[in-house]
Amino acid sequence: MSTSRSTGVGVVSPGRTPDFTAHLSEMGLSPAVAEEIERRIVAIETHEWQDDSRQPLSASELTGYVLVSVAACIVGLLLVIL
């Protein structure tokens, strides 16, 4: 069984079979939704995979995210108490 599929431009992407859209349709997704998922996966694999928004958070970004989340929870608790 092959674990790659063609993107339609001669590029083969690992992890999916050539009939990826057909397989999703067989599992109950409408063909339009399956084609849209396929299109988005191809866009990510070919154009967006190095975009900064696709990279993991740095330690400082993660720390800021956690601190803001904790602060929001504390504010929420204070509002409930008051």
mmCIF file of the N, C-alpha and C atoms, coordinates in Angstrom:
data_MODEL
# 
_entry.id   MODEL 
# 
loop_
_atom_site.group_PDB 
_atom_site.id 
_atom_site.type_symbol 
_atom_site.label_atom_id 
_atom_site.label_alt_id 
_atom_site.label_comp_id 
_atom_site.label_asym_id 
_atom_site.label_entity_id 
_atom_site.label_seq_id 
_atom_site.pdbx_PDB_ins_code 
_atom_site.Cartn_x 
_atom_site.Cartn_y 
_atom_site.Cartn_z 
_atom_site.occupancy 
_atom_site.B_iso_or_equiv 
_atom_site.pdbx_formal_charge 
_atom_site.auth_seq_id 
_atom_site.auth_comp_id 
_atom_site.auth_asym_id 
_atom_site.auth_atom_id 
_atom_site.pdbx_PDB_model_num 
ATOM 1   N N  . MET A 1 1  ? 0.843   -1.182 0.000   1.00 0.00 ? 1  MET A N  1 
ATOM 2   C CA . MET A 1 1  ? 0.000   0.000  0.000   1.00 0.00 ? 1  MET A CA 1 
ATOM 3   C C  . MET A 1 1  ? 0.883   1.238  0.000   1.00 0.00 ? 1  MET A C  1 
ATOM 4   N N  . SER A 1 2  ? 0.599   2.151  -0.872  1.00 0.00 ? 2  SER A N  1 
ATOM 5   C CA . SER A 1 2  ? 1.368   3.388  -0.975  1.00 0.00 ? 2  SER A CA 1 
ATOM 6   C C  . SER A 1 2  ? 0.923   4.371  0.101   1.00 0.00 ? 2  SER A C  1 
ATOM 7   N N  . THR A 1 3  ? 1.884   5.126  0.630   1.00 0.00 ? 3  THR A N  1 
ATOM 8   C CA . THR A 1 3  ? 1.543   6.133  1.635   1.00 0.00 ? 3  THR A CA 1 
ATOM 9   C C  . THR A 1 3  ? 1.840   7.529  1.121   1.00 0.00 ? 3  THR A C  1 
ATOM 10  N N  . SER A 1 4  ? 1.721   7.733  -0.171  1.00 0.00 ? 4  SER A N  1 
ATOM 11  C CA . SER A 1 4  ? 1.946   9.060  -0.724  1.00 0.00 ? 4  SER A CA 1 
ATOM 12  C C  . SER A 1 4  ? 0.869   9.361  -1.744  1.00 0.00 ? 4  SER A C  1 
ATOM 13  N N  . ARG A 1 5  ? 0.701   10.637 -2.033  1.00 0.00 ? 5  ARG A N  1 
ATOM 14  C CA . ARG A 1 5  ? -0.303  11.032 -3.012  1.00 0.00 ? 5  ARG A CA 1 
ATOM 15  C C  . ARG A 1 5  ? 0.264   12.115 -3.906  1.00 0.00 ? 5  ARG A C  1 
ATOM 16  N N  . SER A 1 6  ? -0.330  12.272 -5.050  1.00 0.00 ? 6  SER A N  1 
ATOM 17  C CA . SER A 1 6  ? 0.107   13.308 -5.973  1.00 0.00 ? 6  SER A CA 1 
ATOM 18  C C  . SER A 1 6  ? -0.645  14.594 -5.676  1.00 0.00 ? 6  SER A C  1 
ATOM 19  N N  . THR A 1 7  ? 0.055   15.720 -5.710  1.00 0.00 ? 7  THR A N  1 
ATOM 20  C CA . THR A 1 7  ? -0.594  17.010 -5.481  1.00 0.00 ? 7  THR A CA 1 
ATOM 21  C C  . THR A 1 7  ? -1.114  17.614 -6.772  1.00 0.00 ? 7  THR A C  1 
ATOM 22  N N  . GLY A 1 8  ? -0.942  16.925 -7.867  1.00 0.00 ? 8  GLY A N  1 
ATOM 23  C CA . GLY A 1 8  ? -1.435  17.432 -9.129  1.00 0.00 ? 8  GLY A CA 1 
ATOM 24  C C  . GLY A 1 8  ? -0.404  18.253 -9.885  1.00 0.00 ? 8  GLY A C  1 
ATOM 25  N N  . VAL A 1 9  ? 0.741   18.531 -9.286  1.00 0.00 ? 9  VAL A N  1 
ATOM 26  C CA . VAL A 1 9  ? 1.778   19.305 -9.951  1.00 0.00 ? 9  VAL A CA 1 
ATOM 27  C C  . VAL A 1 9  ? 3.078   18.514 -10.009 1.00 0.00 ? 9  VAL A C  1 
ATOM 28  N N  . GLY A 1 10 ? 2.983   17.207 -9.908  1.00 0.00 ? 10 GLY A N  1 
ATOM 29  C CA . GLY A 1 10 ? 4.165   16.373 -9.979  1.00 0.00 ? 10 GLY A CA 1 
ATOM 30  C C  . GLY A 1 10 ? 4.863   16.166 -8.654  1.00 0.00 ? 10 GLY A C  1 
ATOM 31  N N  . VAL A 1 11 ? 4.326   16.730 -7.590  1.00 0.00 ? 11 VAL A N  1 
ATOM 32  C CA . VAL A 1 11 ? 4.919   16.580 -6.268  1.00 0.00 ? 11 VAL A CA 1 
ATOM 33  C C  . VAL A 1 11 ? 4.151   15.508 -5.521  1.00 0.00 ? 11 VAL A C  1 
ATOM 34  N N  . VAL A 1 12 ? 4.883   14.609 -4.885  1.00 0.00 ? 12 VAL A N  1 
ATOM 35  C CA . VAL A 1 12 ? 4.239   13.558 -4.107  1.00 0.00 ? 12 VAL A CA 1 
ATOM 36  C C  . VAL A 1 12 ? 4.420   13.875 -2.640  1.00 0.00 ? 12 VAL A C  1 
ATOM 37  N N  . SER A 1 13 ? 3.324   13.872 -1.911  1.00 0.00 ? 13 SER A N  1 
ATOM 38  C CA . SER A 1 13 ? 3.364   14.179 -0.485  1.00 0.00 ? 13 SER A CA 1 
ATOM 39  C C  . SER A 1 13 ? 3.227   12.898 0.320   1.00 0.00 ? 13 SER A C  1 
ATOM 40  N N  . PRO A 1 14 ? 4.058   12.712 1.345   1.00 0.00 ? 14 PRO A N  1 
ATOM 41  C CA . PRO A 1 14 ? 3.980   11.498 2.146   1.00 0.00 ? 14 PRO A CA 1 
ATOM 42  C C  . PRO A 1 14 ? 2.758   11.495 3.053   1.00 0.00 ? 14 PRO A C  1 
ATOM 43  N N  . GLY A 1 15 ? 2.320   10.293 3.430   1.00 0.00 ? 15 GLY A N  1 
ATOM 44  C CA . GLY A 1 15 ? 1.302   10.169 4.454   1.00 0.00 ? 15 GLY A CA 1 
ATOM 45  C C  . GLY A 1 15 ? -0.116  9.954  3.966   1.00 0.00 ? 15 GLY A C  1 
ATOM 46  N N  . ARG A 1 16 ? -0.413  10.135 2.693   1.00 0.00 ? 16 ARG A N  1 
ATOM 47  C CA . ARG A 1 16 ? -1.763  9.936  2.198   1.00 0.00 ? 16 ARG A CA 1 
ATOM 48  C C  . ARG A 1 16 ? -1.732  9.115  0.920   1.00 0.00 ? 16 ARG A C  1 
ATOM 49  N N  . THR A 1 17 ? -2.812  8.435  0.666   1.00 0.00 ? 17 THR A N  1 
ATOM 50  C CA . THR A 1 17 ? -2.907  7.608  -0.527  1.00 0.00 ? 17 THR A CA 1 
ATOM 51  C C  . THR A 1 17 ? -3.324  8.467  -1.715  1.00 0.00 ? 17 THR A C  1 
ATOM 52  N N  . PRO A 1 18 ? -3.109  7.978  -2.938  1.00 0.00 ? 18 PRO A N  1 
ATOM 53  C CA . PRO A 1 18 ? -3.487  8.759  -4.123  1.00 0.00 ? 18 PRO A CA 1 
ATOM 54  C C  . PRO A 1 18 ? -4.983  9.079  -4.186  1.00 0.00 ? 18 PRO A C  1 
ATOM 55  N N  . ASP A 1 19 ? -5.811  8.262  -3.572  1.00 0.00 ? 19 ASP A N  1 
ATOM 56  C CA . ASP A 1 19 ? -7.256  8.501  -3.606  1.00 0.00 ? 19 ASP A CA 1 
ATOM 57  C C  . ASP A 1 19 ? -7.739  9.084  -2.276  1.00 0.00 ? 19 ASP A C  1 
ATOM 58  N N  . PHE A 1 20 ? -6.999  10.050 -1.760  1.00 0.00 ? 20 PHE A N  1 
ATOM 59  C CA . PHE A 1 20 ? -7.304  10.666 -0.470  1.00 0.00 ? 20 PHE A CA 1 
ATOM 60  C C  . PHE A 1 20 ? -8.708  11.254 -0.451  1.00 0.00 ? 20 PHE A C  1 
ATOM 61  N N  . THR A 1 21 ? -9.066  12.028 -1.467  1.00 0.00 ? 21 THR A N  1 
ATOM 62  C CA . THR A 1 21 ? -10.389 12.644 -1.533  1.00 0.00 ? 21 THR A CA 1 
ATOM 63  C C  . THR A 1 21 ? -11.476 11.584 -1.625  1.00 0.00 ? 21 THR A C  1 
ATOM 64  N N  . ALA A 1 22 ? -11.249 10.559 -2.432  1.00 0.00 ? 22 ALA A N  1 
ATOM 65  C CA . ALA A 1 22 ? -12.233 9.481  -2.556  1.00 0.00 ? 22 ALA A CA 1 
ATOM 66  C C  . ALA A 1 22 ? -12.405 8.747  -1.230  1.00 0.00 ? 22 ALA A C  1 
ATOM 67  N N  . HIS A 1 23 ? -11.303 8.535  -0.521  1.00 0.00 ? 23 HIS A N  1 
ATOM 68  C CA . HIS A 1 23 ? -11.366 7.853  0.776   1.00 0.00 ? 23 HIS A CA 1 
ATOM 69  C C  . HIS A 1 23 ? -12.179 8.672  1.777   1.00 0.00 ? 23 HIS A C  1 
ATOM 70  N N  . LEU A 1 24 ? -11.962 9.985  1.817   1.00 0.00 ? 24 LEU A N  1 
ATOM 71  C CA . LEU A 1 24 ? -12.740 10.836 2.717   1.00 0.00 ? 24 LEU A CA 1 
ATOM 72  C C  . LEU A 1 24 ? -14.219 10.813 2.340   1.00 0.00 ? 24 LEU A C  1 
ATOM 73  N N  . SER A 1 25 ? -14.505 10.790 1.049   1.00 0.00 ? 25 SER A N  1 
ATOM 74  C CA . SER A 1 25 ? -15.891 10.740 0.595   1.00 0.00 ? 25 SER A CA 1 
ATOM 75  C C  . SER A 1 25 ? -16.551 9.429  1.003   1.00 0.00 ? 25 SER A C  1 
ATOM 76  N N  . GLU A 1 26 ? -15.799 8.333  0.916   1.00 0.00 ? 26 GLU A N  1 
ATOM 77  C CA . GLU A 1 26 ? -16.326 7.028  1.318   1.00 0.00 ? 26 GLU A CA 1 
ATOM 78  C C  . GLU A 1 26 ? -16.618 6.978  2.815   1.00 0.00 ? 26 GLU A C  1 
ATOM 79  N N  . MET A 1 27 ? -15.894 7.764  3.592   1.00 0.00 ? 27 MET A N  1 
ATOM 80  C CA . MET A 1 27 ? -16.086 7.776  5.044   1.00 0.00 ? 27 MET A CA 1 
ATOM 81  C C  . MET A 1 27 ? -17.253 8.669  5.461   1.00 0.00 ? 27 MET A C  1 
ATOM 82  N N  . GLY A 1 28 ? -17.926 9.298  4.505   1.00 0.00 ? 28 GLY A N  1 
ATOM 83  C CA . GLY A 1 28 ? -19.119 10.059 4.815   1.00 0.00 ? 28 GLY A CA 1 
ATOM 84  C C  . GLY A 1 28 ? -19.030 11.554 4.586   1.00 0.00 ? 28 GLY A C  1 
ATOM 85  N N  . LEU A 1 29 ? -17.857 12.071 4.270   1.00 0.00 ? 29 LEU A N  1 
ATOM 86  C CA . LEU A 1 29 ? -17.754 13.501 3.967   1.00 0.00 ? 29 LEU A CA 1 
ATOM 87  C C  . LEU A 1 29 ? -18.306 13.761 2.577   1.00 0.00 ? 29 LEU A C  1 
ATOM 88  N N  . SER A 1 30 ? -18.887 14.924 2.403   1.00 0.00 ? 30 SER A N  1 
ATOM 89  C CA . SER A 1 30 ? -19.349 15.264 1.063   1.00 0.00 ? 30 SER A CA 1 
ATOM 90  C C  . SER A 1 30 ? -18.124 15.476 0.173   1.00 0.00 ? 30 SER A C  1 
ATOM 91  N N  . PRO A 1 31 ? -18.233 15.197 -1.112  1.00 0.00 ? 31 PRO A N  1 
ATOM 92  C CA . PRO A 1 31 ? -17.086 15.378 -2.006  1.00 0.00 ? 31 PRO A CA 1 
ATOM 93  C C  . PRO A 1 31 ? -16.541 16.801 -2.002  1.00 0.00 ? 31 PRO A C  1 
ATOM 94  N N  . ALA A 1 32 ? -17.405 17.797 -1.861  1.00 0.00 ? 32 ALA A N  1 
ATOM 95  C CA . ALA A 1 32 ? -16.936 19.189 -1.838  1.00 0.00 ? 32 ALA A CA 1 
ATOM 96  C C  . ALA A 1 32 ? -16.066 19.454 -0.617  1.00 0.00 ? 32 ALA A C  1 
ATOM 97  N N  . VAL A 1 33 ? -16.463 18.921 0.536   1.00 0.00 ? 33 VAL A N  1 
ATOM 98  C CA . VAL A 1 33 ? -15.675 19.102 1.757   1.00 0.00 ? 33 VAL A CA 1 
ATOM 99  C C  . VAL A 1 33 ? -14.348 18.357 1.635   1.00 0.00 ? 33 VAL A C  1 
ATOM 100 N N  . ALA A 1 34 ? -14.385 17.142 1.100   1.00 0.00 ? 34 ALA A N  1 
ATOM 101 C CA . ALA A 1 34 ? -13.157 16.361 0.925   1.00 0.00 ? 34 ALA A CA 1 
ATOM 102 C C  . ALA A 1 34 ? -12.182 17.076 -0.007  1.00 0.00 ? 34 ALA A C  1 
ATOM 103 N N  . GLU A 1 35 ? -12.691 17.655 -1.087  1.00 0.00 ? 35 GLU A N  1 
ATOM 104 C CA . GLU A 1 35 ? -11.826 18.389 -2.012  1.00 0.00 ? 35 GLU A CA 1 
ATOM 105 C C  . GLU A 1 35 ? -11.241 19.638 -1.360  1.00 0.00 ? 35 GLU A C  1 
ATOM 106 N N  . GLU A 1 36 ? -12.030 20.317 -0.522  1.00 0.00 ? 36 GLU A N  1 
ATOM 107 C CA . GLU A 1 36 ? -11.536 21.511 0.166   1.00 0.00 ? 36 GLU A CA 1 
ATOM 108 C C  . GLU A 1 36 ? -10.446 21.138 1.170   1.00 0.00 ? 36 GLU A C  1 
ATOM 109 N N  . ILE A 1 37 ? -10.624 20.037 1.892   1.00 0.00 ? 37 ILE A N  1 
ATOM 110 C CA . ILE A 1 37 ? -9.584  19.572 2.819   1.00 0.00 ? 37 ILE A CA 1 
ATOM 111 C C  . ILE A 1 37 ? -8.312  19.257 2.044   1.00 0.00 ? 37 ILE A C  1 
ATOM 112 N N  . GLU A 1 38 ? -8.452  18.562 0.931   1.00 0.00 ? 38 GLU A N  1 
ATOM 113 C CA . GLU A 1 38 ? -7.301  18.232 0.085   1.00 0.00 ? 38 GLU A CA 1 
ATOM 114 C C  . GLU A 1 38 ? -6.593  19.504 -0.386  1.00 0.00 ? 38 GLU A C  1 
ATOM 115 N N  . ARG A 1 39 ? -7.374  20.493 -0.836  1.00 0.00 ? 39 ARG A N  1 
ATOM 116 C CA . ARG A 1 39 ? -6.800  21.745 -1.324  1.00 0.00 ? 39 ARG A CA 1 
ATOM 117 C C  . ARG A 1 39 ? -6.030  22.464 -0.223  1.00 0.00 ? 39 ARG A C  1 
ATOM 118 N N  . ARG A 1 40 ? -6.590  22.492 0.980   1.00 0.00 ? 40 ARG A N  1 
ATOM 119 C CA . ARG A 1 40 ? -5.916  23.171 2.091   1.00 0.00 ? 40 ARG A CA 1 
ATOM 120 C C  . ARG A 1 40 ? -4.644  22.450 2.513   1.00 0.00 ? 40 ARG A C  1 
ATOM 121 N N  . ILE A 1 41 ? -4.666  21.127 2.519   1.00 0.00 ? 41 ILE A N  1 
ATOM 122 C CA . ILE A 1 41 ? -3.460  20.365 2.863   1.00 0.00 ? 41 ILE A CA 1 
ATOM 123 C C  . ILE A 1 41 ? -2.356  20.653 1.855   1.00 0.00 ? 41 ILE A C  1 
ATOM 124 N N  . VAL A 1 42 ? -2.704  20.673 0.583   1.00 0.00 ? 42 VAL A N  1 
ATOM 125 C CA . VAL A 1 42 ? -1.710  20.963 -0.457  1.00 0.00 ? 42 VAL A CA 1 
ATOM 126 C C  . VAL A 1 42 ? -1.157  22.370 -0.278  1.00 0.00 ? 42 VAL A C  1 
ATOM 127 N N  . ALA A 1 43 ? -2.017  23.338 0.029   1.00 0.00 ? 43 ALA A N  1 
ATOM 128 C CA . ALA A 1 43 ? -1.551  24.718 0.227   1.00 0.00 ? 43 ALA A CA 1 
ATOM 129 C C  . ALA A 1 43 ? -0.581  24.805 1.395   1.00 0.00 ? 43 ALA A C  1 
ATOM 130 N N  . ILE A 1 44 ? -0.884  24.120 2.464   1.00 0.00 ? 44 ILE A N  1 
ATOM 131 C CA . ILE A 1 44 ? 0.010   24.140 3.631   1.00 0.00 ? 44 ILE A CA 1 
ATOM 132 C C  . ILE A 1 44 ? 1.332   23.467 3.300   1.00 0.00 ? 44 ILE A C  1 
ATOM 133 N N  . GLU A 1 45 ? 1.274   22.321 2.638   1.00 0.00 ? 45 GLU A N  1 
ATOM 134 C CA . GLU A 1 45 ? 2.499   21.582 2.318   1.00 0.00 ? 45 GLU A CA 1 
ATOM 135 C C  . GLU A 1 45 ? 3.397   22.331 1.348   1.00 0.00 ? 45 GLU A C  1 
ATOM 136 N N  . THR A 1 46 ? 2.811   23.075 0.424   1.00 0.00 ? 46 THR A N  1 
ATOM 137 C CA . THR A 1 46 ? 3.624   23.690 -0.622  1.00 0.00 ? 46 THR A CA 1 
ATOM 138 C C  . THR A 1 46 ? 3.957   25.153 -0.375  1.00 0.00 ? 46 THR A C  1 
ATOM 139 N N  . HIS A 1 47 ? 3.099   25.877 0.342   1.00 0.00 ? 47 HIS A N  1 
ATOM 140 C CA . HIS A 1 47 ? 3.303   27.321 0.461   1.00 0.00 ? 47 HIS A CA 1 
ATOM 141 C C  . HIS A 1 47 ? 3.490   27.814 1.888   1.00 0.00 ? 47 HIS A C  1 
ATOM 142 N N  . GLU A 1 48 ? 2.803   27.215 2.833   1.00 0.00 ? 48 GLU A N  1 
ATOM 143 C CA . GLU A 1 48 ? 2.739   27.798 4.169   1.00 0.00 ? 48 GLU A CA 1 
ATOM 144 C C  . GLU A 1 48 ? 3.589   27.086 5.210   1.00 0.00 ? 48 GLU A C  1 
ATOM 145 N N  . TRP A 1 49 ? 4.253   26.014 4.871   1.00 0.00 ? 49 TRP A N  1 
ATOM 146 C CA . TRP A 1 49 ? 4.914   25.203 5.892   1.00 0.00 ? 49 TRP A CA 1 
ATOM 147 C C  . TRP A 1 49 ? 6.054   25.922 6.589   1.00 0.00 ? 49 TRP A C  1 
ATOM 148 N N  . GLN A 1 50 ? 6.632   26.950 5.979   1.00 0.00 ? 50 GLN A N  1 
ATOM 149 C CA . GLN A 1 50 ? 7.699   27.703 6.633   1.00 0.00 ? 50 GLN A CA 1 
ATOM 150 C C  . GLN A 1 50 ? 7.229   29.047 7.167   1.00 0.00 ? 50 GLN A C  1 
ATOM 151 N N  . ASP A 1 51 ? 5.957   29.344 7.040   1.00 0.00 ? 51 ASP A N  1 
ATOM 152 C CA . ASP A 1 51 ? 5.418   30.605 7.537   1.00 0.00 ? 51 ASP A CA 1 
ATOM 153 C C  . ASP A 1 51 ? 5.591   30.678 9.052   1.00 0.00 ? 51 ASP A C  1 
ATOM 154 N N  . ASP A 1 52 ? 5.878   31.876 9.563   1.00 0.00 ? 52 ASP A N  1 
ATOM 155 C CA . ASP A 1 52 ? 6.085   32.048 11.002  1.00 0.00 ? 52 ASP A CA 1 
ATOM 156 C C  . ASP A 1 52 ? 4.885   31.595 11.826  1.00 0.00 ? 52 ASP A C  1 
ATOM 157 N N  . SER A 1 53 ? 3.688   31.742 11.285  1.00 0.00 ? 53 SER A N  1 
ATOM 158 C CA . SER A 1 53 ? 2.502   31.345 12.041  1.00 0.00 ? 53 SER A CA 1 
ATOM 159 C C  . SER A 1 53 ? 2.394   29.832 12.191  1.00 0.00 ? 53 SER A C  1 
ATOM 160 N N  . ARG A 1 54 ? 3.147   29.066 11.412  1.00 0.00 ? 54 ARG A N  1 
ATOM 161 C CA . ARG A 1 54 ? 3.125   27.605 11.488  1.00 0.00 ? 54 ARG A CA 1 
ATOM 162 C C  . ARG A 1 54 ? 4.239   27.048 12.371  1.00 0.00 ? 54 ARG A C  1 
ATOM 163 N N  . GLN A 1 55 ? 5.100   27.907 12.882  1.00 0.00 ? 55 GLN A N  1 
ATOM 164 C CA . GLN A 1 55 ? 6.228   27.463 13.708  1.00 0.00 ? 55 GLN A CA 1 
ATOM 165 C C  . GLN A 1 55 ? 5.808   27.383 15.172  1.00 0.00 ? 55 GLN A C  1 
ATOM 166 N N  . PRO A 1 56 ? 6.481   26.550 15.967  1.00 0.00 ? 56 PRO A N  1 
ATOM 167 C CA . PRO A 1 56 ? 6.142   26.456 17.389  1.00 0.00 ? 56 PRO A CA 1 
ATOM 168 C C  . PRO A 1 56 ? 6.431   27.771 18.111  1.00 0.00 ? 56 PRO A C  1 
ATOM 169 N N  . LEU A 1 57 ? 5.745   27.979 19.221  1.00 0.00 ? 57 LEU A N  1 
ATOM 170 C CA . LEU A 1 57 ? 5.961   29.188 20.006  1.00 0.00 ? 57 LEU A CA 1 
ATOM 171 C C  . LEU A 1 57 ? 7.338   29.160 20.652  1.00 0.00 ? 57 LEU A C  1 
ATOM 172 N N  . SER A 1 58 ? 7.958   30.332 20.739  1.00 0.00 ? 58 SER A N  1 
ATOM 173 C CA . SER A 1 58 ? 9.227   30.434 21.458  1.00 0.00 ? 58 SER A CA 1 
ATOM 174 C C  . SER A 1 58 ? 8.929   30.400 22.956  1.00 0.00 ? 58 SER A C  1 
ATOM 175 N N  . ALA A 1 59 ? 9.964   30.266 23.764  1.00 0.00 ? 59 ALA A N  1 
ATOM 176 C CA . ALA A 1 59 ? 9.782   30.209 25.215  1.00 0.00 ? 59 ALA A CA 1 
ATOM 177 C C  . ALA A 1 59 ? 9.152   31.496 25.737  1.00 0.00 ? 59 ALA A C  1 
ATOM 178 N N  . SER A 1 60 ? 9.580   32.642 25.215  1.00 0.00 ? 60 SER A N  1 
ATOM 179 C CA . SER A 1 60 ? 9.012   33.909 25.688  1.00 0.00 ? 60 SER A CA 1 
ATOM 180 C C  . SER A 1 60 ? 7.555   34.064 25.250  1.00 0.00 ? 60 SER A C  1 
ATOM 181 N N  . GLU A 1 61 ? 7.225   33.623 24.034  1.00 0.00 ? 61 GLU A N  1 
ATOM 182 C CA . GLU A 1 61 ? 5.835   33.688 23.577  1.00 0.00 ? 61 GLU A CA 1 
ATOM 183 C C  . GLU A 1 61 ? 4.946   32.775 24.412  1.00 0.00 ? 61 GLU A C  1 
ATOM 184 N N  . LEU A 1 62 ? 5.439   31.579 24.694  1.00 0.00 ? 62 LEU A N  1 
ATOM 185 C CA . LEU A 1 62 ? 4.679   30.633 25.501  1.00 0.00 ? 62 LEU A CA 1 
ATOM 186 C C  . LEU A 1 62 ? 4.472   31.167 26.916  1.00 0.00 ? 62 LEU A C  1 
ATOM 187 N N  . THR A 1 63 ? 5.510   31.757 27.491  1.00 0.00 ? 63 THR A N  1 
ATOM 188 C CA . THR A 1 63 ? 5.407   32.345 28.830  1.00 0.00 ? 63 THR A CA 1 
ATOM 189 C C  . THR A 1 63 ? 4.370   33.466 28.841  1.00 0.00 ? 63 THR A C  1 
ATOM 190 N N  . GLY A 1 64 ? 4.417   34.334 27.851  1.00 0.00 ? 64 GLY A N  1 
ATOM 191 C CA . GLY A 1 64 ? 3.439   35.416 27.756  1.00 0.00 ? 64 GLY A CA 1 
ATOM 192 C C  . GLY A 1 64 ? 2.026   34.892 27.613  1.00 0.00 ? 64 GLY A C  1 
ATOM 193 N N  . TYR A 1 65 ? 1.847   33.868 26.793  1.00 0.00 ? 65 TYR A N  1 
ATOM 194 C CA . TYR A 1 65 ? 0.534   33.264 26.587  1.00 0.00 ? 65 TYR A CA 1 
ATOM 195 C C  . TYR A 1 65 ? -0.004  32.695 27.895  1.00 0.00 ? 65 TYR A C  1 
ATOM 196 N N  . VAL A 1 66 ? 0.841   31.976 28.629  1.00 0.00 ? 66 VAL A N  1 
ATOM 197 C CA . VAL A 1 66 ? 0.418   31.373 29.895  1.00 0.00 ? 66 VAL A CA 1 
ATOM 198 C C  . VAL A 1 66 ? 0.081   32.457 30.914  1.00 0.00 ? 66 VAL A C  1 
ATOM 199 N N  . LEU A 1 67 ? 0.912   33.496 31.013  1.00 0.00 ? 67 LEU A N  1 
ATOM 200 C CA . LEU A 1 67 ? 0.655   34.568 31.979  1.00 0.00 ? 67 LEU A CA 1 
ATOM 201 C C  . LEU A 1 67 ? -0.645  35.308 31.674  1.00 0.00 ? 67 LEU A C  1 
ATOM 202 N N  . VAL A 1 68 ? -0.899  35.580 30.415  1.00 0.00 ? 68 VAL A N  1 
ATOM 203 C CA . VAL A 1 68 ? -2.149  36.248 30.039  1.00 0.00 ? 68 VAL A CA 1 
ATOM 204 C C  . VAL A 1 68 ? -3.341  35.344 30.351  1.00 0.00 ? 68 VAL A C  1 
ATOM 205 N N  . SER A 1 69 ? -3.215  34.050 30.094  1.00 0.00 ? 69 SER A N  1 
ATOM 206 C CA . SER A 1 69 ? -4.302  33.113 30.392  1.00 0.00 ? 69 SER A CA 1 
ATOM 207 C C  . SER A 1 69 ? -4.581  33.046 31.888  1.00 0.00 ? 69 SER A C  1 
ATOM 208 N N  . VAL A 1 70 ? -3.529  32.979 32.694  1.00 0.00 ? 70 VAL A N  1 
ATOM 209 C CA . VAL A 1 70 ? -3.694  32.942 34.154  1.00 0.00 ? 70 VAL A CA 1 
ATOM 210 C C  . VAL A 1 70 ? -4.323  34.244 34.640  1.00 0.00 ? 70 VAL A C  1 
ATOM 211 N N  . ALA A 1 71 ? -3.874  35.370 34.114  1.00 0.00 ? 71 ALA A N  1 
ATOM 212 C CA . ALA A 1 71 ? -4.448  36.660 34.504  1.00 0.00 ? 71 ALA A CA 1 
ATOM 213 C C  . ALA A 1 71 ? -5.935  36.724 34.149  1.00 0.00 ? 71 ALA A C  1 
ATOM 214 N N  . ALA A 1 72 ? -6.301  36.214 32.986  1.00 0.00 ? 72 ALA A N  1 
ATOM 215 C CA . ALA A 1 72 ? -7.711  36.210 32.582  1.00 0.00 ? 72 ALA A CA 1 
ATOM 216 C C  . ALA A 1 72 ? -8.536  35.333 33.518  1.00 0.00 ? 72 ALA A C  1 
ATOM 217 N N  . CYS A 1 73 ? -7.987  34.210 33.935  1.00 0.00 ? 73 CYS A N  1 
ATOM 218 C CA . CYS A 1 73 ? -8.695  33.332 34.879  1.00 0.00 ? 73 CYS A CA 1 
ATOM 219 C C  . CYS A 1 73 ? -8.874  34.016 36.230  1.00 0.00 ? 73 CYS A C  1 
ATOM 220 N N  . ILE A 1 74 ? -7.850  34.706 36.691  1.00 0.00 ? 74 ILE A N  1 
ATOM 221 C CA . ILE A 1 74 ? -7.936  35.415 37.974  1.00 0.00 ? 74 ILE A CA 1 
ATOM 222 C C  . ILE A 1 74 ? -8.985  36.520 37.903  1.00 0.00 ? 74 ILE A C  1 
ATOM 223 N N  . VAL A 1 75 ? -8.999  37.264 36.821  1.00 0.00 ? 75 VAL A N  1 
ATOM 224 C CA . VAL A 1 75 ? -10.016 38.308 36.648  1.00 0.00 ? 75 VAL A CA 1 
ATOM 225 C C  . VAL A 1 75 ? -11.407 37.682 36.632  1.00 0.00 ? 75 VAL A C  1 
ATOM 226 N N  . GLY A 1 76 ? -11.561 36.573 35.943  1.00 0.00 ? 76 GLY A N  1 
ATOM 227 C CA . GLY A 1 76 ? -12.851 35.881 35.915  1.00 0.00 ? 76 GLY A CA 1 
ATOM 228 C C  . GLY A 1 76 ? -13.284 35.424 37.294  1.00 0.00 ? 76 GLY A C  1 
ATOM 229 N N  . LEU A 1 77 ? -12.357 34.866 38.066  1.00 0.00 ? 77 LEU A N  1 
ATOM 230 C CA . LEU A 1 77 ? -12.681 34.444 39.431  1.00 0.00 ? 77 LEU A CA 1 
ATOM 231 C C  . LEU A 1 77 ? -13.078 35.634 40.301  1.00 0.00 ? 77 LEU A C  1 
ATOM 232 N N  . LEU A 1 78 ? -12.366 36.743 40.164  1.00 0.00 ? 78 LEU A N  1 
ATOM 233 C CA . LEU A 1 78 ? -12.713 37.941 40.933  1.00 0.00 ? 78 LEU A CA 1 
ATOM 234 C C  . LEU A 1 78 ? -14.107 38.441 40.581  1.00 0.00 ? 78 LEU A C  1 
ATOM 235 N N  . LEU A 1 79 ? -14.461 38.388 39.315  1.00 0.00 ? 79 LEU A N  1 
ATOM 236 C CA . LEU A 1 79 ? -15.799 38.819 38.902  1.00 0.00 ? 79 LEU A CA 1 
ATOM 237 C C  . LEU A 1 79 ? -16.876 37.903 39.475  1.00 0.00 ? 79 LEU A C  1 
ATOM 238 N N  . VAL A 1 80 ? -16.596 36.613 39.539  1.00 0.00 ? 80 VAL A N  1 
ATOM 239 C CA . VAL A 1 80 ? -17.567 35.667 40.095  1.00 0.00 ? 80 VAL A CA 1 
ATOM 240 C C  . VAL A 1 80 ? -17.721 35.899 41.594  1.00 0.00 ? 80 VAL A C  1 
ATOM 241 N N  . ILE A 1 81 ? -16.605 36.130 42.280  1.00 0.00 ? 81 ILE A N  1 
ATOM 242 C CA . ILE A 1 81 ? -16.638 36.340 43.728  1.00 0.00 ? 81 ILE A CA 1 
ATOM 243 C C  . ILE A 1 81 ? -17.355 37.642 44.078  1.00 0.00 ? 81 ILE A C  1 
ATOM 244 N N  . LEU A 1 82 ? -17.080 38.682 43.319  1.00 0.00 ? 82 LEU A N  1 
ATOM 245 C CA . LEU A 1 82 ? -17.689 39.977 43.616  1.00 0.00 ? 82 LEU A CA 1 
ATOM 246 C C  . LEU A 1 82 ? -19.096 40.009 43.080  1.00 0.00 ? 82 LEU A C  1 
# 
